[in-house]
Structures are given as C-alpha cells and as structure tokens.
Amino acid sequence: MEWTAKWIRPSQEMGDVCPVFEKTFSLEGEVKSAQLFLTGLGTYEAVLNGKRVGDFVLAPGWTAYEHRLQYQEYDVTELLAQKNLLSVTLGKGWYRSPLGWEVPERIQALRSRPAGIFAQLILTRADGSTQVIGTDETWTAAESQVRFSEIYDGETFDASFCAKEALPVCVFDGPTDTLTPQQGEEIREQERIAPRAVFTTPAGETVVDFGQEVTGYVEISAEGRSGDRIRLSHAEVLDKEGNFYTENYRSAKAGYLYLCRDGKQTYKPKLTFFGFRYIRVDEFPGGPQAADASNFTAIAVHSDLLRTGRLQSSDPLLNRFFENVIWGQKGNFLDVPTDCPQRNERLGWTGDAQAFVRAACLNFDVERFFAKWLTDMRLGQRKDGQICHVIPAILRDPDSSAAWGDAAAICPWEVYLAYGNLQLLKNQFDCMKKWIHYITVHTTTPNLWTGGTHFGDWLGLDAPAGSYKGSSREDFIASAFYAHSTMLVVKAGHALGEDVSEYEALYEHIRQAFRQAYPVCLTQTECVLAAHFCLAQDCQAVADQLAQMVRACGTKLQTGFVGTPYLLHVLSDFGYETLAWDLLLRREYPSWLYPVTKGATTVWEHWDSIMEDGSFWSSDMNSFNHYAYGAVTDWVYTTAAGIRTIESAPGYAKVEIAPHPDERLGWLEANLDTRHGHIRSRWEKQEGSWRFEIDTPVDAKITIAQKSRFVSKGTYIFYAPRKETL
C-alpha cells in the first residue's frame, strides 16, 4: 500500500475524553467503489454519513504494538452520498489503557503517544481514475460524547453533550513503518442475551441476571430526560447471601455510565468490554427499582470464529460442562487468548494458551487466530530466545517459566496438527529453536532445566500452605517440558524437511539426564509428565503409580495447570480408562463437574472458586471465566469419542477413530468439521452391546473392541459386546 495519509491528533489535549475526528468531502464524478483503510492508537469506531463502518468491534485489535499495528480495509461504497461526513471516535483501548502491573519502559513509551488516527479513503471513479482522501491538516477534532473509555474501568457516554467547536488537528510522527494488514479474525458482536431475571438482593440493590457469563457489554433501552443517569456495575457471581459481588475484579472498576438525552434512547458501549453475568443498576430514571428486563440486553463479543466441534452425551450435567468450555473459549478468545475477561488482567497468558490449544482447535477454527498471536510471540521474543509470560509482551519478566514459555513450541505444533498449515510451522520454526537455545543457555545443569523462576504446577491442589504452585518440583517440570519442546522441534523439523540432528541428539541427552535425576515421581503431576512425555524408564509403572495416587486420595485429582491437561490421557493410554471416566464424571469437589453443580456457566480458575459452604476461594485471584481447565474436552474428543488426526497426515487428511465408552453414559457423540470434511463418532449403550456409528470423509483406521479395521470414507455401524474391554 502506498500511503499519502498522515498521522493526526487533536491540537489540544483532551484528557480522558475520547476525541472524534471528522472530515467532510464531496464526490467528484461517478464513483464506482470506495475503500477505506483505517487504524488508530487505541480502539476506534468509524461512522460514514451516520452509519457504522464495518462490523469490527474494538478495532484495530491488540498486537505487539512496538513491532506492528494492524490496519483494516472496509468497502464503504454503499455508504457514500454526494456530500459526506466521515467521523472516527478513538478510545484508549489496549494501546493507551493502563494494563498490567509492571509495564516496561518501551510499552510506557507507546502509551504516552497522543490519541491519533491514520486513514486513507480511495475513491475509484467509473473512468478508472482515483481520488484519495487521507488524514491530514484538513481534518478536525472535537470532544466526543464518549467522555471516558478504558479497558479495565469501563465507559462514560453523555448523549446530550455537544461540542462547542471543532478544533484543528496536528500531524505527528506515528508508526507508519509498522503498519500491517489485518491478520487475525475480526472481533464482532455475536449472541444477544435477554435477562433471565431482575430482582432485589438482600442488600436492597437491583440486579439483572443474564443467566450466562459473557464477555461483551450491555445494550440499554430507556426513556429519560436530559440529566437522567443510567449507571451499571458488572459482576460474575453473587455472594453466598445473594448479594452483588465484585471484589474479585480487584482494581478494575468495570463501570458503565450513560447520561440521557430527552426521549427514548438505546445505547451500547463503543470502545471497551466487560466480563460479567450480572449487572447492578446503580442509577436509572425513576430510580433503580424502575428498571425491568426490557431495558437491558447482553451482547457477547469475541473473535469471529467458526464453530467446528460439538460434544453431546446422555448426561445433562456433562453437557452443561461442554457448553461452559465453549463459553469460556468465546469469552477469552477476544483477539488474543486471554486468561480472563473481567478483572485488571485480561492478558494473553502463554501457559493457559498452551494448555488449551488442542481443545481450542477442536471447538473452533482458530488457525488465523493463533497465526496472529504466534506472530506477536515471534516478534516479541527477546534476542536470547526468552518468551514472555504474556503475549503481547507487556510485563517485566526476569525469566521465562517452564510450561508458559513452552507455548512457543507447543502451540505451533498443535495448530499444525489440526490444520496441516506447513507455512505457519515454518514461520514459527526459528522461534521454536530459539526457545530451546534459551533453556540450554540459562539452565544451571546441562541437559536439564534447573534454576530460574517458574510457576510450577500452578494452582495444584497439593500445594503447601501459602503457595499457589503445587508440590511438584519446579526443576522436574522444567526439565520435562525442556524434553517435550525439544522433541516438538524435532517433529517440526522433520515435517519441514530440516536437519534437526542436533536436536535429536539433545533430546536423547535430556531424556537420559532426566531418568538419572528423577528416578522417582512424587506427585500426580510428576507422574503425568513423566509418562505422557515418555521420559520415565518404565512409563507403565509410572502410570500405575499415578492410578494408585488418584485412588489413595479418594479418586480425586490434585493437579494444577501443568498436570491437568494430560491427566486423563495418561490414565487411558496406560489401561486405566475407567479411572479416567471416574474423574471426568465426578461431581464432588474437586472435579470438572463440581462448578456446574454450583451454577457455573463458564470454567473457573480454581477447582473451588466457590467452596462447598458458598464462600469464595479468595478475592485476590478468583476468576469465574478461566478456560484452561476446559482442556479436558480434548480427551473427550480424542479418547472418549476417539477422533484423532494422524501425525503423518495432519489436518485430518487421515484419521484414527478409537472410541472408549463408559457404562455410566447411555451415549456420547462428537462431531468435528475438518479441512477434509465432517467426522462423526457416536457410541450408544444397547442391550448387551455397544453400537458405534462412524462417519469419516477420509481413509481411517477404526479400532472397536481392540479390533482394527481400515476403511475408506463413508458411514459405518459396528457392534461390540459391552462386557468386552474397550
């Protein structure tokens, strides 16, 4: 793209008020098409002749701004008139909001930049000539009706405000050299949800329950007079007395203030988002008690991802959990894979992403989504190979943590397996190798990863008092992931036709050193990693030990963020399928279904975010929309329903289908749309037998009752005795 536009900002500082930039222009001749290219230092909303430009919410999205800033292209031909007014309102967004806790100087320098936009409108006439209208000194700026907007604290809108005068704009040196076309999926409005109930709490407050935790905002419809105020607060849960609860939002104010004009009016926030199930009506025309369900609609907002996977069973509680995982992914896949969407965080934590990536690829088509995020990881990787805890990298990280930094190897490989995109793997291959180099250089013990600072088995239930890290040894975890990521580099190199003999040798050295250093596993998570990554001298013996540990504590898991994604895989892969099902179907704490019994509509950060007596785990770190533990659904797809792509034919060009049913379910069905067509696996309990229905669009190896059959694409029905080991 050849740019003639310039970066512009208001000639006067407006503080927290969001500026609106405007340009009037007339058409010259017959215009055949009009393309608008637009970006901003913040989040913007563009309007042409009173109509919103495009469906992208929170554009231009969140990238590693010091390296690149996305711009969007819109076809605005149908919005043109003979005389035109183009306006762009700009909020702080991720670019200039005070995100995170300790912001490095380079990020602070970005946020100190002025509120500015960059736009270029290309009008193509019928005769082929063009007219170019770009941002320059001829534009104007004014205070908008958006009086305040930030990511954490919310938005204030004054519907009766009218700027006294337009101000001139100034040209400034903005980031033209880092502009890049839109790479990821657009963020868009998705579901609209009506309130389930409006009620008065024991504390006398008016609260609206939408019945589902969402990421997005509330649209209000009301009749008022100029000066009337509508003020809303957001929350995920009620406390055990039934009162509105916001302590877990920490310092995020998450507020929404609307100042009315005269008459009927409808409004929704423009430049920010919230994570919530409930809203408290703090102010309303006629008082909070005058509000009713017709005044509010929740709008879910997330990256525009195509749903590809669906799980259903005969158990309503399990089905609700499946839906919770989907809602958790939607709520946290808002341009980057965030940890949570509500408190003063909402960052792209690498540990959560790598734990969930396989499930993410099964539930939705996330190829473009991860390609964008991984590009920011690659660009933000430090010269020594370090991967920051969050991407985009906005924190001061003295060291990379095992399992978190390993997202550099795990995520590209899993996305490659899901979609067969060799170019994505090629793009990330150097990043993967540099990550291995970082570990190799920074370890204090050759061929192991010792030293450094790690998150351990984050939130493991076997954590000693006062710790979040679980009881698994940090050096054990780090060394296990060192081996795993090295093996993924080897696999990626083979797929790309690269010489990876150096990494093959390194992997063997790591595995031997691991076996010598860690002959005994001390925790469930240590057993899981040693067996799943094939590091133990006798993986079957370690899996046996894991099964014994699970049973010894009352058939309970004790794993955290590191061990949980692989726990059921290890049990089922080594002959403990019934025990794996025991854990999945368990309803008491700790379990995946326990939160569902407590009314969860997304996945929680803690196994007991709400404890059995109704009190909270903590107020400091207690998200009710944290998707990481939803990773277990990849076991349901790949083991319970049995659908797996074959590594030598990624993207489901060839598949293996080996279901593992359980007597406690009457039936289970998985549906998966792949690059090669639709796959369906269903099993159902019948009198004396299991009935299996398999639909495959490609050649498949189908294993039923320990009998393998190679089939070509088509629909197949098999029967197997229910007493036979499956």
C-alpha angles and dihedrals in degrees: 000000000000108000124210093161123100133213111259135191134177114280089230129047111251100191112210094349114107112236123227116212119206139191128180119201141161128222118252110209128334111328117212099182141359126204122188120201112194144167139152146193094257132007119315142195117202125202126188116194092340096310125107115250111233131331098267109125118201092011136209087034129213122303136152089284096194087062106031144357120202122227125199131223120215131185102224098168094118092050096058126110131177090265115033142192119198116189131180123193114201128202130184094257118166091318098066106012116107097254127174128006110267109028117195118237093252091058092045088053090056092050092051089064116107126259100274142161136201119204139165124185116195115197114194115201127212090256091057097254120126139220117204122203113185135172109275142129092303092072123089134215133206141169108278129215087257098091096179136006132169135153097243103029102043134224143303121203127185109199093188096050117114121182113240095219143352117252128215118252131232127223114231139177102270129170102283093144093060099047112127133176119259108284107172133054117287119254107240142171109265127168124020113212126196119212117272092205145351114209146156116251124222086260089060096251126138110239132181119209117202091187092230133066109237141173111231134057145284125263112213127205117188147138116239148140130253106281096029113125134214111195123179134185124199132223140168099212146007121242122248091272090055096254128138111272127200106150091107090062085071110193096348105111093197091192132159122198123182121185110204133230122207117290136009115341142173125200142166129183115273109196110027142042141215138207111226152126097193134043126197115216102222096169132012137157105279091013132295091284089064091067120098138177093276090066097063140054124174114221118202113217126192143129110303098254126168113235108236107164134055132180126194134169143170090262114087092199092054090047090054089052090052089053091048089057091051092049090046091053093046092048094050100037094079101141090306129038098258126191093228136349104218119051131060092289121058091155132153097256110192095208093059092046096052092046092053104031097102093049089045091056091050097049099044141007098262100160096113092037093057094038089062095045093045090051088058089048091053093047093046095048109117122240093258091054098259117155116210121233091246132035122240082046108235102143134083103248114182090190139008117250124229113252089018097062089037087075083087089072104024100050098050091047095049092046089050091051091049098048108014092233102160092178092061090052090048092050091054099038096096090048089053092051093045089054091057089047090053092055093044092053098041101045119104092213123052114243092010131072108239131155125026129091121290141175091230117199090339114222093358111169092230091064116136116247112291095016131108094193107080123233098276113117112260094217089050092054093043094050092047092053090044087060094043095050091046090054090050089054088052091050092046091049092053091050090051096043092244128148105252099161089122090059093043089057091045091052092054090049091050093049093050092046090048093053091051095045098042111032090150130050116216104187141033091256093050089053091048094052096042091053101036094049090044092238102128120094088233111022093182091057091050091049088050088053090050091053090050091050092050092050095042092062094049100279092299134141118233098182129123135200093311103046103032100072091059101032100097092039092060093047094050096039091056100044104275100109094138090053090050089053089047089060096044094049096041111120101187123083123307101042145094091256097048093082089050089057086054093054100263116167095182133029118280130230091229130039086234105030082145109034126218093265091053096255123123129259089231141319094229101066113007116127120176092198107054112134103196098097089052085078087096089080089075086066089052092052098040103034112016091042090022103220113151134161116228113243093225090055104036124189090046093288082144125012143198117213116192112157122199110199128192128214093230092069123065091206145345129198132188125189122190131181111207137176087266100045143280122326123195129185122180133167127187134186113241132173104295096343148057119243115210123194116192128183116185129172093198141038109296143184106223119195116194122169092349091305117117123212126183111215137175122231116302144080121303135183120200134179128207132177111262092223092057116098108257 
